[in-house]
Amino acid sequence: MRNYEVWRSNKLSNGLKRKWKVYVLHNSHTDIGYTERQEKIERFHADFIRQAVRIIEDIQSGKRSEWKGFRWICETFWQVEAFLAAATEDEIIRFEDAVRRGDIELPGTYLNLTELIDDNVLRSMLDRSQKYGRSLGVPIKTAMTADVNGLSWGYAQTMADAGIENFISCTHSHHGTFPLGLKQTPFWWKTPKGDRLLVWNSEYYHMGHELGLVPNAMTTYLLKDEFTTTPIMENHWEVATTRLFRYLRNLENEGYPYDFVPIFVSGLITDNAPPNGAIMDYIKLWNERFGEEVEMEMTTLTPFFDHVRQQDVPIPEYSGDWPDWWSDGLASTPLHTQLFKDAQRKLQVIKKLDPEGKIARPERIAQAEKLLTLYAEHTWGYSSSISEPWNPMVLQLGARKEGMATKAHESIMTLYDDVLEARGEALLYPSRPMRYRVVNTSDTDVADYAQLYVDYWEYSRIQQGLQIRDVDTGETYPHQMILASRGHVIVVRMALKAGEEKLVEIIPSPEDMSLVTTTSSTLRGMDGVTDIAPIAQLHGALADSAVYVDGSILETSTVRIEWAIGEGIVSWKDKTTGQDVLREDRSHSPFAPVYDVTPVGLNQDIYTVRKEMGRNRKGTKAVISSGALIGSKTIYQGALFATVELEYKVAGTSYYAVHLTAYANTPRVDVSVRLHKDSVWEPENLYISLPFGGREQWIEKTGIVLKPLEQQLPGTGTDFYCLQNGFSSKLENGWVAVAMPDTPLLQVGPLVHHRILLQGHPDLNKTPRLPYAWTMTNYWETNFKATMGGFYEFRYSVLWGSDLQSAEDGIDRCRAVNSGLVCYRSE
């Protein structure tokens, strides 16, 4: 700012049509792991609050009276928790005094999250800041987010339920975009229950640096003008005044209806930046020279929204989902996302098993929820994770990020074990009774399959035959035994009401000769193969429950699945209605892989080829490969179910196999996709085809079932969605649902590089929206994990039948199947 006096002496002709006010919003963007080690960033943010308190106290004492008007916004409550954990009692008192005075604002947001987080955990995390605010007598009415490109409709409802009234978004439109096609605009966001949030669609969080509001922290990113900038500029005031007046004139020309605008700033031009009192020097100098034309004032979020509410300008109302373009980072670490999903589901099971929290104490639940939330935070790795994946910092931060899912899983499974032991789980000892307690923790009645594990040294007790008997009623259950890694699993079909539990035991039954002798009525030959199609008049009950497999058919009483070499699955017929549950317009067979890789051109590098993709997740020259079925074989075949393996050949993998398990009397097929992924540095994606149902899907996001496109904000993304449990789709007769416990991204946009169609575009209805599980990606040029090589198993369940009468029924079934029955050895 050395040439300020020159600019002060010259009157600018700024050409503005109104007197303006710029509300300067000072915060530090939380990116855990992008700029430093995660634990270091936590230390930084704790100290940033200390620094903010010191600045405020220096102003009050007169030491820095020229900085009067300084305000600080805590972007996330995680920052506040980091401070409270590290601060002395005196520091906490001084901080809380500043909060009560309004010099520091508490946030309604815990972290800048992806849509991985479910509504139960999100509700608990948002309640943390609310409880703290109430303890200080300071209601928290406003939340914000930065970087991320959307929040689910369920997130909006959760905020409203927590008492949040205002929400500001600083969307970073790299590989994404903002809704409504317009920044710097408010709208009312109507929630599923009919509540309303006042939302302001702001600029990205470093716009104030491009406009020169922060001394020695100039940058050029979004603005493409005549200036080449560095953080410290000899002609800072020339750049700043030119850019800000130009920015405001452009708002006027675009019909912007207000005479004020919010602009975010940080203390330095970096994420995870400290407070900077010198911004007030700049504001003071600006107001002295240009205050009659454009006045600047530093403020916090709630006063800003109070001002918005006072304006006599109509604010439009919208309802629906706001899909996050940035949720796809989770697919760059698919194994740890799978661990996260399993842990998050198990946490809800724990709460059902221990509703009074006698074992799962609130403090242990809170710690588990925090670990889950840290993994769901939007930062996936260090800034140079793609360009130099060998860098020690990249590897360390990547291990820590993945470790958050691992720690969450370990913490929750330890808690789960504690709860089971308190409920009477029989731990390992000689002559342990073969009793098992089976619990349905879902909110719906289920007919599901319990898995009773038998250790290998126990097998001799049951190898001559067995029965599964209810200890209380004496009822026996149908079962089938299969091999497991260190023993056997006895699969038992059981019907349980919501919340019901049963105690069953394995009874060695030599009189049950089915395992060791033949039967006079059978569909199996002496070769051990069951490939005879049953005839009702000849085979009686076997015809109703038979599981039939041959080289290209898997058939039960409820389904007939056919496949062909080279093509994959060609038919999936619901035998109760006669209809095929597959889409006629499908491009790929069910569970077939689709792989793409974008080669790096001669004039490109591993970084720029990704940057140039825009909102596509692949380049214009992406090479796309579809998997071809090369073989099949039977894995299991019994009275209860059969499992077949379909092996595919596809680029990007050295092994890809699909295991289909169909059940004798249940309209359900469980699917396991097993693969060995090659290690590839170039940008790549792996999809799994899920062409079930009709042309429309219903999905669940953060506890809300919604219909994409119809229930979305205008101008939001339509290519993919992040789900909690799966999707439903309407058939000509009834519904079909696909449970997706491990891979939460559902791709419905084209798999080729394409023109991006946002919600509201008329061409969206001209092409089919075919569902795929988007399982893996490393397309981003920063932050993502560079390679995804290794072994994986992804699970799915296809569900249909007369009990599915709505989209909600299908999602309920997905939720119940994903959680499964709780089953443990009991005394």
N, C-alpha and C positions, 0 to 999 in steps of 0.2 A: 504494500500500500504506500510505497514511497512517493508515488506521483499523485497522491490524494489532493494536495494543495492546488495542483494544476487543474484537476477536475472540479475542485470546489470553486475556483475562480471563473469557470466557464459555465454559462447557462446552457443546458441541453434543451433542444427541441424534441421532446420525447413523443409528441403526437398522441398522447393518451386522451381519451374522451371522457374520463371520469377520474375522480380521486380514488386511489387504491389503498388497501391495507394488506400487508403481507404478514400472516401469522406464522412466526418461526417456531417450529416444534423440534425441540432438542432431545434426542434419545441416542441410544447405542444399539445398533442392530445385533441381535443374538444369532450367531452362526457357530454352533458348538462343534469345533473341529475343522473349520475351513481355513482359519488363519494361524492356528497354533494347536498344541495339544489340548484335549478337552479339559483336563484338570487345570491347565494353565489359564484357559479362557474363563473357567469358573472363578479362579483367583482374580483375574482381571476385573470381572464384573462386580465382584464384592468390593474391590478397591475403587471402582468407578463411582459407586454410591458414596463411599467415604470422601472421594474428591468433590462430588457434588455438594455434600454437606459442608465441607470446608469452604467452598466457594460462597455458599449462601451465608455462612457465619462470617466470612471476611467482609461481605457486603454489609451485614448488620452491624459489625463492629466499626465500620468506617474505613477499614484497611483497604477495601476495594469498592468504595461507594459508587465509583463510576460504572460498576457492573450491575447496578440496581435494575431489577426486572428480570434477572436470570431465573429460569425455570428448568426443571429436569423431569423427563418422563421415563419411568421404568418400563421398558417395552414389554418385559415378561416377568411373571412372578418368580420364575426360576432365578432371575437375577437377585430378587429380594431375598429369597431363601438362601442363596449363596452368601449374601451379606450378613443375614441374621446368624448364620452358622459360624461365621468368621469374626464377627464384630464383638467388641467388649460391651459390657452393660451400658457404659456411658455413651458409646457410639450409637447404640440402638436407641437410647433415649433422645439423643440429638436428631437422629434420623426421623423418628416418629414425631417429634416436634415440627420438623420441616414438612412432613406429610400433613399434619393437622393445619398448618398455616396455608397450605396450598402451594408451597414452593416446589414440592416434589409430588408427582402423581403416581399412585399405585395402579397397576394394570389389572384388567379383567382376564387377560390371556396368560396361560402358564408358559407355553412355548409356541414357536411357529411350527405347527405340526403338519404332517401329511395326514391323509385320510385313513391310515392304518388303525388309528386309535378307535376303540368302540365307544358307544355312548355311556357305558357304565364307568369306564376309567376316565373318560373326558369329564363327566359330571363331577367326579371326585376331585380331579385336578383343578377345575374351575372354582370349586368350592373352597380351595385353599386360600386364594386371595380374598374371597368374600368373607371368610371367617376372620382373617387377619384385619381387613378393613373394619369389620364390625367391632373388633376388639379395640380399635382406636377411635371409634365413633365416626369413621369416615366411610360413607357408602361408596362402593365402586360401581359406577354406572357405565364406564366406557372400556372397550377392549380394542386392541389393534393387532394387526399382523403385518409382517414385512417379508418381502421376497416371494413367499408362496403365492400361487396363482389361483386360489380358490378355497372354499370351505364347503363342506357338505351341508345340505339342508337340515340334517339332523344336528349339526354343529350350531346352526342358527337357533334351533329350538332349545338346545342345551344352554346357550348363552342367555336366551330370554328367561328360561326357568331359573337361572342363577341371579337374575336381577339386572342383567346388562341391558341398557337402553340404546347405546351408541356403539358403532363399530367403524373403524377406519382401516382401509386396506392400502398398503403401499406395494402394489403388484410390480414385480420385476418381470417384464414381458419377454425376457430371453427364453426362447423355446416355449413361450406361452403368450397369453394376452389377458387384458382386463375385460370385464363384462360390459354390456350395453354399448360397446364401441366408442366409449367416451371416458376420458379421465377428468379429474377435478369436477366431479358431479355427485350430488347426493341422490339416494333413492331409499324408499321404504322397502325393507325386506320382510315380507309376510311369511311367518313360520308355519309349519304344518298344523299347529293348534290355533292359528289365527292371531298370534302375537305379532308385534311389529318392531323391527330394529331400524334405527336411522343409520344408514350406511353412507360413508363418504369414500368415493373411489378416488384416491389420491395419486400423485406422482410417486415414482419409486423413491426410496428413502435417502438417496444421495443427490437428489435434484438440486438441493440447496448449494451443494458444492459446485455444480455446473454453473449455477447462477452467481457464484462468487460470494455467498453469504458468510463463508468461514475463512478467516485469515490463514494464509499459507496452506490452503487445502483445496485449491482449484483442481478441477478435472474436466475432461471431455469424454462422454460416453454416449449419451442419448442425442445431445445437440451436435449437429453436423454443420459447422459454420466456418468462417474465415480464420478462426483462431486455433493456433496450436498451443496447447497449455501444458504446464507443469504445475505441481502443487504450489510452488513459490514463484510468483510472476512479478516482473518489474512493472508491467502495465495492468496490474490486477483490477484497478478501478475502471479502466477502459473496457476490459472484457466484461466485468460485472455489470456495469451500467448498460452497456450495449445489449447484453443477453437478457437482463431482467426486463428492461423496457420493451424489447422485442417480444419477449414471452408474454407480457401483459397485453401488448397491442394485438398479438395473435389471439389471445382469449377474447378480446373485444370483437375482433373480426369474426370469430366463430360463434358469436351470439351468446357468450357466457353471461349469465344474468346477474352475477353478484359483483360487488365492489371490493371483495376481499378474496384471498386465496391462501390455503395452507401449504407450507413448504417445510419438509423435514431436513434436519442437518445433524451431523455427527461432529465430534471434536477433531477428528482426523479423517482423511479420505481412506477409510478402511472399514470393513466390518469389525465388530467388537472394538469400538473406539471409545475413548474416554470423554468426559465432559470438557468443555472448553469455555472458560469465562470470557476469553477475548472476543468471542462472537458478539458480546454486548458492546465492545469497543466499536466493532464494525456497525452494529445497529445504530449506535449513538451518532457516529459520523454520518451515516446514511441519512438519518432523520434531520440532522442539521442542514445538510445540503439539499436533500430531495423530499423531505417530509411533507411539504405542501402538495406534492404530486403523488408520492408513494410513501406511506408511513409503514415502518416495520415495528412489530411487537412480538416479543417472545412470550409464549403462553403454553398451557397444557391442553389436553384433549377435551376434557369435559367443558371448560369454558368456551372452547371453540364450538362445540356442538350446541351449547346454550345459545351462542350467537346465531348459528345456522337456523335454529328453531324460531328465532325472532324475526326472520326474514319473511317478507310477503311475496314469496316466490313459490309457485306450486311445485311439489316434489312428487314424482311418479312412484307408484307402488308396483312391485313385482314379487312373485312367489316362485319357489322352485329351487332346484339344486344349482350349486356353483362349483362344477367339477374342477379339481385342482390339476393343472397341467404338470405340476411338479411332484405328484405322488409316484411317478415312475422310477424314482431312485431306488425304491425298495426292490425292484427286479434286478438291480445290479448285484445284490447280495441275497440270492434266492434261498439259500440254506438257512441263513439267520432270520430272514423274514418268516420262513416256515416255523422256526423255533419260537419267534415272537407270537405268531398266530396261535400256536399250540398253548403257549403260556397264558396268553390273554383269555382264551376259552377256559383253561383250567382254573384260572382265578375265579371266574364266575361259578364254576362247579364247586369250588371250595366254599364260597359264600352260601351256596344251597345246602351243602353238607353240614355247615357250622353256622346256622343263621344268627345265633346269638353271639358269635365271635368269642366263644370261650377259649378256643385254641388259636384261631386266626384273629389274633388281637389287632385292633385298629392300627397300631404302629407298624406291625408287620405287613398288613395290607397296604398301608401308605408307602412303605419302602418298595414293595413289589410294583405298585402303580407308578412310582417315580422311575424305576428302571425301565418299565415298558414305555413310558412317555419319552425318555431320553433316546430310545431307539427310534421311536416314531417321529422325532424331531427331523426337520427337513434337510439337514446337512448330512451328506453321505460320506464325505471324505475330505482330504486336504485339497487345496486349490490346484496343485499340480499332479493330481492322481492319475490323469490320463497321459500327460506329456512326459512324465518321468516316474512310471509306476515302481521303479526299483528304489526310489528315494527313501531313505530310512524314515523320514517324517511321514511320507505317504503310507508306508507299511505299518508304522506305529499307530497312526491315527485310524487306519482301516481296521487294525486288530482291536482297537478300543471301541470303535463303533459297533463292530460285530459282537464284541464282548458284552455290550450292553444287553443285547438279546440273550446271550448265553447266561449272563448273571441274572437276568429277569427270569429265565426258564429255571435255572437252578434254585433261585429263591422261592419261586412259586411251587416247584415240585417238592422242595423240602417242607414247605408249609402243607402241601397236600399229604405228604407222608405223615406229618404230625397229626393231621386231622383224622386220617384213616386209622392210625394207631390208637388214638383216643376213642374211636368208634369200635374198637375191638379187633383190629387187624391182627391176624396171627403171623408173627414174624417167623424167621427160619429156625426150626429146631427138629430133631429126629421125631418121627412118627407124628408129624403135624397132621391134623385131620384134614380131609379133602373136602372142606366146606368153603363156600364162597358166598359173599353177600353181594347182591346185584341191586343197584339203585338207579332209578330214572330221575335225574335232576332237572329235566326239562319241564317246561310249563304245559306240555301237551302229552296226551296218551301216546304210547309208542308200541309197535311190535318190532323189536330190534334183535340184534344178535350179540349175546354176551360171549366173551372169550375167557374161558377158564384155562389158566396156564398150569401145566403139569410138568415138573422138573423131570429130567431124563432118568434119575434114579428111582422115580416113583412109577415109571411106566409098567414095570413088571406086575404091579398091583392091579392093573386094569387091562392088560393085553389080552386076556381071555374073554373080555366083555365088560360092559359097564352100563349103568343107568344114571341119569341125572334126575334127582328127586327133590321136590320141595320139602324142606324139613318140617314146615308147619302143616301143610295140607296133604302131603304124600303124593301130589301130582307129579308125573314124570314128563320130561320135555324131550322133544326130538333134538338130535345132536349129530355132529360129524366131527371127526378128529383129523387134524392135519399136523404135519411136522412143523416145529419151530426151531429157532437157532440152538437152544439148549434144552430141548424137550419137545413137548407136544402142546397143542392148543385144541381144546374141545369147544367147538362153536355150538352155541345153544340158542335156539329161537325162543324168545320170551315176550309176552305181552305185559306191559306195566302201565298203570295209570300215572298221571303227572305226579311226581314226588313219591311214588310208591317204591318200596324196596322188598326184596325177597331173599331168603336164606336157602340156598340149595346145596346139595352134597353129591359127590361122585360116589356111587355105590359099585364096587366090583361085583360083577354079575356073571359068574361062569355059566349060569343057566341061559344067559343071553348069548347064543352061539353065533350071532350074526357076523362076528369078526373072524371066526375060526372054522366055520362049516359052510355048506352051500344051502340054498333055499330052492324050493320047488317052483317058485314063481320069481323070475328074474329077467332083467333086460340086459344082463351082462353075460358075455360068453366066457368060455374057459381061457380065452386069451386076456381076460381082464378088461376088455373094452366094452363100454356101454354105448352102443351105436344103433340100437333097435328102436324105431319109432313105436311108441306104445299104442295098443288098440284097446279101447275101453271094454269091449265084450270079452277080450281074452285076458287082459292084465289087471282088471279091477282097479283097486286103489292106486296101483303103480301108475296108471294112466293119468291120474289127477295130480300126482306129485313128482312125476319122473323128471329127471334132469338128463337131457340128451345132448351128446356131443359127437360130431364126427369131424372130418377134415375141414369143413367150411361152414358148420352150423353149430350154434349153441342155443338150446331150446329148453324152456321150462313151461309150466302151466300158464305163465303170465307173459312170456316174451319169446320171440324167435329172432335171433341175430344171425345174419349171414355175411360172409366176407369172401373176397376173391383176391388171389395173388395179383400184385401190381396195383389193385384199386383200393384195397382196404375194406372196411365195413360198407356194405352196399344196402343193407336193410336192417331195420330195428323195429319189429312189429309188435305192437301191444295186442296180445291175443284176446283180451277181453272185449276190445272194441273193433279189432281188425285193422286199425289205422297204423300207419308208419309214423313214429314220433320224430323222424328226421325231416329236415327241410328239403323240399324238392329243388330249391334254388341254391343248394350248397355248392361250394367250390372245392371243398376237401371233405374226405370221409371223417367220421367221428374219431377223435383222438389221434388223428394223423398229424405229424409234425410239419410245420412250415418254417423254414430257416432263411434268413437273409443276411448278407454281409455286404458292406459298402467298401469297395477297394479304394486305396489311397492313390490318387493320380500323381503324375510326374511333377505337376506344379503345386501339389498339396503336401500337407503333412498330417500326422495323426490327430493334430489339434484342429486345424482349419477345416478339414473335411467334415468334422462334426459340427463346427460352428455354423457352417453354411447350410445346414439342414433346416433351419428355421423351426417351424412347428411340426414338420415331419420328423419321424424318428429313424429315417434312413435317407441316403442320398439318391440323386436322380439316376445314378448308375448302379444301384443296389442289385446284387445277384440273388435271385429268390429261388429256393429249392423246395420242392414238395416231397414229403416222404413217400416211399413206395413199399407196400407190404411184400416181404420176401419169404415169409414162412409162418407157420402156426403149429402149436402143439397143445395137448391137454396137460394141465398141471395137476388138478384135482378133479375127481368126479365121485359124487356120493349122493346120498338120499336127500341131503339138505341143500347142497349147492355144487356148482362146478366152476372151475377156473381154467381159462384158456389163455395162452400167450400168443400175441401177434407181434412178430418182429419186423421192424421197418429199417430201411436204409435211407439216410438223409445226410446231407452235407452238414458239417459242423459238429457231428457226433461220431463216435466209433461204435456206439451201441444205443439202440432205442427200442424198447419193448413195451407193449401194452398188455396188462393183465386184466381180463374181464372176469368178474365173479357174479354169476347169476344165481338167484335163489329159487327153490322149488315152488314156493307158494306166496312169494312177495314181489310186487311190482317195483323192483329195485335192482340195479346193477352197480356194484362197486368197481371202481377202476383204479389201477395203479400204473402210472407211467414211470418207467425206470430207464435211466439214460446215463451215458458217459459222455460228457460235454468236452469237446476239444478246447484247448487254450488258444484264444484268438485275441489279438490286440486291436484289429480293425473294428469299426462299429458294426455290431451285429444284434440280431433279435431272434428269439425262438418262440413260436406260437404253437398252441395245441388246439386243433379244431373242435368246436363244441356246437355242431349245427342241429340243435334240438329245438322242437316247438315251431311256432309260427314266426311271422315277420317282426314281432315286437317282443321286447323283454321288459320285465319288471325286476328291479334290483333293490338291495338293502344297503343303505349307507348310514352309519352312525345311528342305528336304531329306527330308521324311517324307510318304509317300502315306497318306492316311487317309480314312475315311468319315465325313462330318459326321453329327451326331446320335448315331450309335452310338459313335463314338470322340471323345467330348467330356466335359469335366467337368460334373457336374450344375449346373444353374442358370446356365449360360453362354448367350451370345447365339446365336441361330439364324437371324437375318435375312440376314446377309452374312458373307463370308469374304475374306481377303486372300491371294491365290494367288501362287505363283512363276511357273508356266509355263502352267497351264491345268487342265482337268478331263476326266475319263473318265466314261463312262456305258455301262451294259450294254444291248445290244439283245437282241431275241429270238434272233438268230443273230449272235454276235460282239460287238464293242465299237465305240464311236465316241468320239473325243476332239476337244476344241476347244482349240487353242492360243491363248493370249491374251498376246502379247508386250508390249503397250502399256498395257493397262487391267487392273490386278491385282485389282480388287474384283468379286466374284461375288455378286450379289443373288439370294437364293432365297426370301426372305420376301415377303409381299404388297406390292404397289406402292401400296396405299391406306393411309391412316392406320388403324391397327389395334391391337388388344390385343396386347401383347408376350408371346410364348410362349417361355419359356426351355427349355433342354435338360431333358428329363424330363417335360414337360407332356403329358398324354395327348391333347390336341387337335392336337398337331403332325402326327399321321398322318391327320387328317381333311380336310386341304386339300392340293392339289398344291404341291410346291416347285419352281417353274419357274425355270430359270436365266436371268439377265440380266447383261450386263456393266454395272456401275454406273460410268459414265465420268466424270461431273461432279456436284459438289454444292457449295453454299455455305450449307448450312442452319445451321451453328453461329453463335451470336451473338457470338463472339469468336474471334480467332486465325486463322480461315480467310480466304482471299482472297474479297473481296466480290463480284467479278464475274469471269466466265470467258469473256467475249466474244472472238471471234477465229476463225481458221481452224485446223482440226485434221484429222489423218488417223489413224485407229485400225485396226490390222491384226489379222486372225484367220485361222486355218486350221482347216478341218474335215477330220478324218482318220478313215479306217475301213479295213477290209480284213482278209484272213485272217491277217496277221501280228500283229494285235492280239488277244491271247488273255487279257489281264488288264488290270486298272486300271493296273498298273505299266507294262505295254507302252504303253498310251496316253500316260501321262505322259512316258515316255522319248521317244516320238515328238514330243510337244509340245516337249520340251526341245531335241531335235535340229533341228526345224523352226524354232524361235525363234532359235537360234544361227545356223543356215544353214551353207552351205559357205563356207569362206574362198577367195577368188579374187582373184589379183593378177597384174599384168603381170610377166613374168619374162624374164631374159636368155636 
